[in-house]
Amino acid sequence: MQIQINTGNGLENKETLERWAEAEIKGSLARFAEDVTRVEVHLSDEASGKESGNDKRCTMEARLSHHKPVAVTHDAPTLDEAFRGAEGKLKRLLEHTLAKLDHKRDRESIRKDSGLVPEEPAA
């Protein structure tokens, strides 16, 4: 699983923040490593340094090997809260999406069971 961290211009200590975010993602999403090929994290300060409530934003996108990408966004007063909120949302979304895909893979089609599909009468 590749992890890419992107930070906005208004953020300080970018390198430290990027290392921390990458380590957190690796730990929290490790169980999805077989299904997730890449995770992109975008951290930004929407108010560019001004204090205005929920001005920190974290967007996470996970690219799945057998499904279209999924993404979540979380706004909060601090980068830590924004990151952890988005991380929790992404975990729940991955659990839900992968559970649905597994359920579809485990089902047999009714078309394969000759007893369920009536045969066409011969003409």
C-alpha positions in Angstrom: 0.0 0.0 0.0 1.5 3.3 -1.1 0.8 6.4 1.0 1.0 9.9 -0.3 0.7 12.9 2.1 0.0 16.4 0.7 0.0 19.5 2.9 -1.2 23.0 2.1 1.0 26.1 2.1 -0.4 27.5 5.4 0.9 24.6 7.4 4.1 24.5 9.6 6.5 21.6 10.1 5.4 19.9 6.9 8.0 17.1 7.0 7.3 16.1 10.6 3.5 16.2 9.9 3.9 14.1 6.8 6.0 11.4 8.6 3.5 11.3 11.5 0.5 11.0 9.1 2.1 8.2 7.1 2.9 6.2 10.2 -0.6 6.6 11.5 -2.2 5.5 8.2 0.1 2.5 8.0 -0.9 1.4 11.4 -4.6 2.0 11.2 -5.2 0.7 7.7 -2.8 -2.3 7.8 -5.6 -4.8 7.8 -6.8 -3.4 4.4 -3.3 -3.7 2.8 -4.4 -6.5 0.4 -7.3 -4.5 -1.0 -6.0 -0.9 -0.9 -3.3 0.0 -3.3 -2.8 3.6 -2.4 -4.0 6.2 0.1 -3.7 9.9 -0.5 -4.0 12.3 2.4 -4.6 16.1 1.9 -4.1 18.3 4.9 -5.0 22.0 4.7 -5.7 25.1 6.7 -8.7 26.6 5.0 -8.4 30.0 6.8 -4.7 30.3 6.1 -3.6 30.8 9.7 -6.6 32.8 11.0 -8.6 31.2 13.8 -12.2 30.6 12.6 -13.5 27.4 14.1 -13.4 24.3 11.9 -10.8 25.6 9.5 -8.5 22.6 9.3 -9.4 20.0 6.7 -8.3 16.5 6.0 -9.3 14.6 2.9 -8.4 11.0 2.4 -8.8 8.9 -0.7 -8.2 5.2 -0.9 -7.7 3.4 -4.2 -9.0 -0.1 -4.1 -7.6 -2.8 -6.3 -11.0 -4.1 -7.5 -13.3 -1.1 -7.0 -13.5 2.6 -7.7 -11.7 4.9 -5.3 -13.4 6.1 -2.1 -12.9 9.4 -0.3 -13.8 11.1 2.9 -13.4 14.7 4.3 -13.4 15.9 7.9 -13.2 19.5 9.1 -12.1 20.4 12.7 -10.5 23.1 14.8 -7.1 21.3 14.8 -5.2 19.2 12.2 -5.0 16.3 14.7 -8.8 16.2 15.0 -9.3 16.7 11.3 -6.9 13.8 10.5 -8.3 11.4 13.1 -11.9 12.2 12.1 -11.1 11.5 8.4 -9.1 8.4 9.4 -12.1 7.0 11.3 -14.5 7.8 8.5 -12.2 6.1 6.0 -11.9 2.9 8.1 -15.7 2.7 8.4 -16.1 3.3 4.7 -13.5 0.7 3.7 -15.1 -1.9 6.1 -18.5 -1.2 4.6 -17.3 -1.2 1.0 -15.2 -4.3 1.3 -17.9 -6.2 3.2 -20.3 -5.5 0.3 -17.8 -6.6 -2.3 -17.1 -9.8 -0.3 -20.8 -10.5 0.0 -21.2 -10.2 -3.8 -18.3 -12.5 -4.5 -19.6 -15.2 -2.2 -23.1 -15.4 -3.8 -23.9 -17.8 -6.5 -25.9 -16.6 -9.4 -29.4 -18.0 -9.7 -28.7 -18.5 -13.4 -26.4 -21.3 -12.6 -29.0 -23.3 -10.6 -31.2 -25.0 -13.2 -33.9 -25.6 -10.6 -34.5 -21.9 -10.0 -34.7 -20.7 -13.6 -37.6 -22.2 -15.7 -36.5 -23.6 -19.0 -37.9 -22.2 -22.2 -40.3 -24.5 -23.9 -39.1 -25.9 -27.2 -40.7 -24.4 -30.3 
